[in-house]
């Protein structure tokens, strides 16, 4: 596989862009390879600048649930672009998309459009603090909610610890208001709430962890978190930037039948364009300016191009049978990869996770239920597996701690080819596990 053009561009990019990329995981550092510079994409396939073609399971990290360059979405974007790309003023499109989202998401009464998932989580936390007049927040170890100062924290060795900054540039005074608890550990959460409950403004969580690999809630974990927050006047925030409109038409909250107070969305609701949103109960959302005292603003919020792409994407997702098709494709891919591991004789050394069209292979025989168990994965083995799959024309996430996304555009042929590639890749790493 020739990648000379990608190598050249990467070296040039490093002269002008920190690390040569605009988001760290794209640098391929954890998999020991050169990042592929992508030239075009269509359906379930992407092509790099050297002309190599790949079956894409990154899907722009989730937004391309309908595949790349869906003709109806592209048509909507082009038609809107001819009318202008940004106005800095209200549009009917914002109202239309807001209504669609409110109708689809069980917990939403009102929604505010923003430009990214990070902006959505940051704003939702500020709103929760303003509404409750409390300062502390609780997050779960390994859940990623964007590069917000108060959320880029790590836990210590105890069951529940105050966060300390994970990144330079974050004052300890910011992080000290964040308490980190292990995911799926309801006793640790109860311990925190018993001590600090009347100081906690909100608990923010991914209902399914999808930024440390794929980790699902166990033993009625979500139900117990919801009960604890209600009993203590704490705002429950679901970060559905990944799970929103992917697990079901109403996101993870509809899938699990849990109603949070606020939720954050992104990715899919913009059809591949930069977008984010947060919303929930009208009583809480009305604390936002200009209605209330909590300030939040954005020049490009509600951008018309993002709105039409989101409208068309959600309209297509609501067509009969769409989620059933997506579920079957996701199941076929996940079960096929597991079968490939069994044929290669390595399945007993791996941990497989799959929910709807999301899946992940942990290179550990430990049952992964939280961030701590996720870190038992053999990242070197994953890196080798990744490179072997890439050679076979299958583009996976360049990190053990990400998920694979299946879209409606993935064909049976795509999936079969990916399974065959996986059997070869597993066989290649068999002696390293």
N, C-alpha and C positions, 0 to 999 in steps of 0.2 A: 504494500500500500504506500503510494507516494504522498508525502505530506510536506514537500519542500516549501510550497507557497504559504502554508500555515506557519511553518517554522520562521520564515522570513518576516511575515506580518507580526508574529509574536515578538520577535526581537525588535522590530520597529516600534511596536506598541509600547514596549517597556521604556522607550526613550521619552514618551509623552504621557503615559498613563501609569499610575502606581501599580507595579506588578504586571502591567500589560493588560489588565482586565478591569472592568467596571463593577464587578462583584466577585469576591475572592474565590468561591468554589469553581469558577470558570477557568481558573489557571491550571487545573489538572494536577496540582502539587501533590495531593494525597494519593493519586494513582500513578505518579511517576511517568507522565506522558506529556506530549505537546498538545495544548488545546486546539481543537479543530475550529477554524474560522469558517463560519457558515455563510454560504452565498445565497441559497434559496431553500424554500421548503414548500411541499405540497402534500396534502393528505397526511399520511403517517410517515412520510419520508423527508429527509433533509439531505442537502448536498453541500460539501465543503468547497473551498476555493480551489482545491486540487482535483475536483471532479469526482471525489468519492461519494458514494450514496449509502445512506444508513437508514435503517428502520428506527424511528425515534421514540424512545420511551421516557424522554425528559419532558417533551411537550411544553417547552418554555417554562418548566417547573410547575406545570399544572393548568395554565389557562387554555391550552389548545384542546379542550375536551371534544371538539368536533373535528379535530385535525387542523393542519395548517392551511391557510388560504381558502377557507370554505367559501364557495362562490357566492352564497347569499350574504355572508358577512362582508366580504370584499366589496360587493355591489353597494351595500348600504354605506360603507365607509367612503367609497369613491363619490357617490351621489352627494353625501354631506360635505366632503372636502371641496366640491365645486361651489358650495354655498358659503364657504369660510371654515376655518379650522378652530377659531376661538373668538369669543365675543366679550368675555368678562361681564356677562349679564345673564339674567335668567333665560331659559329656553323651555319650550314645551317638551323637548326631549328629556330633560331632567325629571319633569313631572311624570312622564310616561314610564321611564325606567324605575323611578321611585315606587310608583303604584304596582308595577309588576313584582318588584322585590317584596313589598309589604304583603301582597297577595300570596306570595310563595313561601315566605318565611314565617313560621308560626308565632315567633315572639315579637315580630316587628309591627309597631304602630306608626312609627316615623323613622326616617332614615336621612343621614347626611352624607353626601358624596364627597370623597377626597381623592387623592392621587396615588396612594400606595397603601399596602397593608400596614407598613410601619406607621404611616400617618393615622391610619384608622385606630390602631391599638393605642398609640400615644394620646389621641384625642378622647378615646373612650375612657382611659384611665383618668385623665384630667376631669372629665365630666363626672365620673364616679366620685372622685375626691371632692369636687365642688358640691355635688348633690348631698353627700353624706357628711361633709365637713370633717372628714377623717383623712389622715396622711398615709398610713401604711397600706401596702398591697402585698398579696400573697401570689406567688407563681410556683409552678412545678418544675423541678430540675429536669433539664433537657428540652422543655417546651421553648420554642423560639417564637418571639413575637415582634421581630424586627429589631433594628439597631437603636432602640430607644435607650437613653442613658440609664433609667431606673430598671430596665429589664435585662441589660447586659451584665448580669451578675452570676456568680457561681456559688454553690453551697459548700459548706465546710464538711467536717467529718461526722457531725451529729445528725440526728434524724431530721431536725428542723433548725436551720441557722439563718441569721441575718446575712444578706448578700454582701459580698465584697466585689468591687469592680472587676470584670473580666478583661476589660480593655483599658489601656492608658487613655487619659483624657476624660475619664468619668470621675468626678469628685466623690470621695467616700460618703460625703453628706447626702448625695443623691441616692446612692445604693443602700444606705443604712435603713431606708424606709421600706425596702423590699425584703420579704421573708421567703426563703426557698424551701420547699417541701418535696420529698420524693413522690413521683407519680404513683398512683395505685396504692398509696399508703394512707389510709383514712385515719389511722391512729396518730400519725405524725401531724396531720392537719388538725385533729381535735386538740392535740397538745398546744399548738399555736393559738388556736381560737380561745382556748381556756385561759391563756395568759394575756393575749393581746386583742381579743375579739372586739372590744369597744373602740379600738384604735384602727381597725382594718376597714378601709374603704371598699376594697374589692378583691375578689379572687379572679385572676385571669388564667385561662387554660385552653389548650387545644383539646377538644373533646376526644379526638384520637391524635396521639402524638405522631407527627409526620415530618419532623425536622431532626429526629435522632434515629432515623429508620422509621418503621411503622410499629407503633406500640398501642395496643387497644386497652380500653378500660376493663377491669376485672372486678368481680364480686360486688356488683351494684355501685361501683365507685362514683359514677356521675350522679346517680340518685342520692347518694349520701352527701356529696358535696352540695348539691342543690338544697337538701334539707338543712345542712349546717348554715348555709348562707341565709336562708329564710329565717331561721331561728335567731340569728344574730344581727339582722339588719345590714347585711353585707351584700354589695352588688356582685352578682355572678356574671362575668364576661366570658363568652365563648369566642375564641379566636378561630373563625371558620375560613380564614384566607385560603387554606388548602381544601378543607372538607366541604365548604359551601358550594352547593349545587353540584357536587360530585358524588357524594354518597346517596343523595336523593334530591328531589326537586325542592325540598326545604332544608337541605343541609343535614349535618349530623344531629342537630336538635330534633328534626322531624324523624330521622332514622332511629334515634334512641328514645324519642318521646320525652325529652327534657326541655323545659322552657327557661332559658337564661333571661337576665334582666336587660343585658346589652350583648350585642354580637358584632364582630368585625368580619368584613368580607373583602375580597380582592380578586385578582387573577381572572376567574371565569366571568365575572360580571362586567368585564371590559372587553371580552372577546379577543384578548391578546394585546390590547392597548393599555397604557398605564392608568390604573384606577384603583380605588379603594372605597369602602363605605363602612359606616357604623350606624347602628340603630337599635331600637328596642321600645320600651314602654314610653308612651307619650309624656307621662308625668316626669320622667327623667330627661328625655330628649328636649323638652321645653326649657330646660335649664341652660341650653345653648344660646349664645348670641345669634340673632338680635332679640330673640324672645326672652332669654334669661341672662344671667351674669357671667357664665362660663364662655370665655372667648375662644373661637376657632375660626380660621379663615383660610382661603387658598385661591390664588389667581386662576389656576386652571381647573379648579374643582368643578365637576359637572361638564367637562370638556365635551363639546358636541360629537366629536369623532368617537370618543370612548363610549358615549351614551348610545349612539346608534349601533355600535358593535355589540354592546351589552344587550340592548333590546333584542336584536336579531338572534344573538346566541341563546338567550333565555327563551325566546319564542320557539326556537327549534328544539330546545331541550324539553319543552312542554308537549311536544307532539307525541301522540300515543305510541307506546312501545320503545321510545328512545332509551329510557333507563334500563329496560329489560335487555335490550341489545347490548348496552354498555356493560351491564352486569355479567352477561354470558361471555363477552370478550375478555373481561378482567379475570373471570374464573378460569377460562380456557388457558390464558397465559400463565396464571399462577400455578395451576395444577400441572401444566405442561413442563414448567421449569422444575417443579418438584420431581416429576417423573424422570426428567433428564438427569437429575442428581442421583436418583435411585439407580438408574441404569449405569451411571458412572461409579456407583458404589460409595458415594460420599454423603448421602442424605442424612445419615445418622450423626454427622458432624456439623450439621447446619440447623438453623431455626428459620422456618418459613412463616411469613405473615401475609394475609390477604384480606382486604375488606373492599367489596365491590370492585372498582377499577383501580384501586391502589394495592401495591404489593411490595414486598421487601424480602431479601434473603440476608439473614445475619450469619456471618461465618463463625458461629459458635454453637455448641450443642446445649447451651444453657437456655432455658425458657426466658425469653426477653420480656420483662414486664415493666421496666423502668429504665432510666438513663444509666444507672450503675450496671445493670446486667447487659445493656446494649454495648457498653464499653469493653465487655469481655470478647467482643468480636475480633477476629484475626484480620486486621485491616490490610496487611500485606497480601494475604490470600485474596481478599476482595479486589485489591489493585490488579493482581495478576488476572483474575477472572474478568475484570473490566476490560483490560487490554486485549485479552483473547476474544472477547465478544466484539470489540471494536474491529479487530482484524476480520471478523466474519460479517461485518456490516450491520452490527446491532449497537445502537447508541444508548447506553445506560447512564445514570447519574454518575459523575466522576467523584463519588464519595460513598463510603459504606453507610453513612448516616443520612441518606436521602431515600426517597421512594421511587418506584417505577410507576408511570402513569400510562394507562391505556385509553385510547380515544375511540370514538365511534368510527373513525377512519381506518383503524387497524383492520386488516383483512385476515381471513383464515390463513391465507398464504403467508402473510407477514408473521403471524404467530407461529405457524409451523416451522418457518425458517429460523425464527428466534429460538425455538425449542431445540432444533437440531444443532444450532450454534452453541447453545448452553451445554449440551451433552459433550461436545468437543472441549469446551472451556473447562467444564468440571473435570474431565479426564486429564487435562493438562496440568491441573493443580492438585490432583489426587494425592500425590506424595508429599505435598507441603502442608496438608491439614492434620 
